[in-house]
């Protein structure tokens, strides 16, 4: 009996699950590009990692002129419902509102104090967004510090992002390293998780620009939204910009055609040779029809599950309250350590 107990004690513990922090702003509308580049990937990998899925509602305030309080609250709940409808298990994973945890802005202030202005001035998203509005608030300039706090509070190993967010992950690592150097070891340096295929879905109306949540809200024909009915999906895809030829090979196709081919590829998981054999030389009508069918079938279970979730009274409120409590246990522990190290 004693021998068996000793043997059990010497058995190595299972490896620690890597921690992942993922988040989406609730502004605009979630579209098929968000599903392919983010939500579907998160759902596929949810059992591999310890996941924190955040609705980044505080980041929505960086351009306050675009915000209406009632719409922001409704949009935040819609994003939470779409997380679950896209396959994320709320029991196994933590889904929460960023604004429900004061630890996020608290740590953001501390990190902002250790972040040189030059680092923030180099951020390409600030340069882009600040040029689109007459009045630029300081939040638009300093929000990378809040984004770093979002990640570092949970000691995340990985952050799933698109290529356009790579700079933010690198900045977060720099901020964490500078804090650790100035005050002592506190934060784990995160890495980005990047999807090689289908991560950058382009707009159907402008295949040279990435599909955008804000443009999807402003322009019909730009994107397929996750809650679009089949007739709207068909209208959007059948009107997608292509060209006057019939070239349907990935390496030689025009941007609009390649966008459709990659969309079909990532949703069907068919090999490229098979896809090219089916559509090359056939005219783009058959490609658009096939893409429409696979998108409609992809969205059908998501929309059905979404309707179930949103029709259940109190479900989302209870889920988000539970998520905030679970997230707070980790976030508050990290904040307490940062406060101790800085003397607060």
Beta strands, then each sheet from edge to edge (+ up, - down):
strand 1: 19-24
strand 2: 50-55
strand 3: 94-97
strand 4: 158-160
strand 5: 191-193
sheet 1: 1+ 2+ 3+
sheet 2: 4+ 5+
end
